[in-house]
């Protein structure tokens, strides 16, 4: 008989590893937008679409694992901040993924602002996640 609670606990403990994939994909999508702007290479948009869309779906998985893991931890202000920033980062990633434009260059400004905000929220969420895993000594010098 399979102990489903043990399987769920094991999966939840993979959250710290699982978050790196969507972070890398979404930040790669942002980097691709910068390269698209600088080099006017519209052929890179397909790779950008893939990064942002796949990254958003993987962010959902990582967020679900994180909430499951947090359920087994003692609640704290830092944990709650990280949890809700994670929700905001996942929501922003999903919005960005669905905004991946197929419109002319002149109308990409809104997309670029949303993508920039998404990258910033993801970086902030990752910072607080690192704080939870490694403690304040790693971040205060």
C-alpha positions in Angstrom: 0.0 0.0 0.0 1.3 3.5 -0.9 1.7 5.9 1.9 0.4 9.0 0.1 1.2 11.3 3.0 4.8 10.3 2.8 4.8 10.9 -1.0 3.3 14.3 -0.4 5.8 15.2 2.3 8.7 14.0 0.0 7.3 16.1 -2.9 6.9 19.2 -0.7 10.5 19.0 0.4 11.5 19.3 -3.2 10.2 22.9 -3.3 13.7 24.6 -2.8 15.0 22.6 -5.8 11.8 23.0 -7.9 11.7 26.8 -7.8 15.0 27.2 -9.7 13.6 26.0 -13.0 10.7 28.5 -13.3 12.9 31.3 -12.0 15.5 30.5 -14.7 12.9 30.2 -17.4 11.1 33.5 -16.6 14.3 35.5 -16.1 15.5 34.0 -19.4 12.3 35.3 -21.0 13.1 38.8 -19.6 16.7 38.6 -20.9 15.4 37.6 -24.3 13.2 40.6 -24.3 16.2 42.8 -23.7 18.1 41.1 -26.5 15.0 41.4 -28.8 15.0 45.2 -28.1 18.8 45.6 -28.6 19.2 43.4 -31.7 15.7 43.6 -33.3 15.6 39.8 -33.6 11.9 38.8 -33.7 12.9 35.2 -34.4 13.8 35.0 -30.7 10.2 35.6 -29.7 9.4 31.9 -30.1 12.0 31.0 -27.5 10.8 33.8 -25.3 7.2 32.6 -25.5 8.3 29.1 -24.6 10.4 30.3 -21.6 7.6 32.5 -20.2 4.8 30.0 -20.7 6.6 26.9 -19.5 8.1 28.9 -16.6 4.6 30.1 -15.5 3.2 26.5 -15.4 6.3 25.3 -13.5 5.8 28.3 -11.1 2.4 26.9 -10.3 3.9 23.5 -9.4 6.6 25.2 -7.3 4.0 27.3 -5.5 1.9 24.3 -4.7 4.9 22.5 -3.4 5.9 25.5 -1.3 2.5 25.9 0.3 2.5 22.2 1.1 5.9 22.5 2.6 5.0 25.6 4.6 2.1 23.7 6.1 4.6 21.5 8.0 6.7 24.5 9.2 6.3 26.8 12.1 4.6 30.0 10.9 6.7 33.2 11.0 6.6 36.7 9.5 9.3 35.8 7.0 7.5 32.6 6.0 4.2 34.4 5.5 5.9 37.1 3.5 7.6 34.5 1.3 4.4 32.6 0.8 2.4 35.6 -0.4 5.2 36.9 -2.5 5.3 33.5 -4.1 1.6 33.8 -4.8 2.2 37.2 -6.4 5.2 36.0 -8.4 3.2 33.0 -9.7 0.2 35.2 -10.6 2.5 37.7 -12.3 4.2 34.9 -14.2 0.9 33.6 -15.5 -0.3 37.1 -16.5 3.1 37.7 -18.3 2.8 34.3 -20.0 -0.6 35.2 -21.4 0.5 38.7 -22.4 3.4 37.4 -24.5 2.7 39.6 -27.4 2.0 38.9 -31.0 1.5 42.6 -31.8 3.7 45.3 -33.4 6.8 46.6 -31.6 5.1 49.9 -30.9 2.6 48.2 -28.6 5.1 46.1 -26.5 5.5 48.7 -23.8 2.8 47.3 -21.6 4.2 43.8 -21.9 7.7 45.1 -21.1 6.5 46.8 -17.9 4.6 43.7 -16.8 7.6 41.5 -17.6 10.0 43.8 -15.6 7.6 43.8 -12.6 7.3 40.0 -12.8 11.1 39.6 -12.8 11.4 42.0 -9.8 8.8 40.1 -7.8 10.4 36.8 -8.6 13.8 38.1 -7.5 12.4 39.4 -4.3 10.6 36.2 -3.6 13.7 34.2 -4.2 15.6 36.5 -1.8 13.2 35.8 1.0 13.3 32.1 0.2 17.0 32.1 0.5 16.7 33.9 3.8 14.4 31.1 5.0 16.8 28.4 3.9 20.1 29.9 4.8 19.3 32.4 7.6 20.0 36.0 8.1 23.8 35.6 8.4 24.1 34.9 4.7 22.3 38.2 3.8 23.7 40.6 6.3 27.3 40.2 5.7 
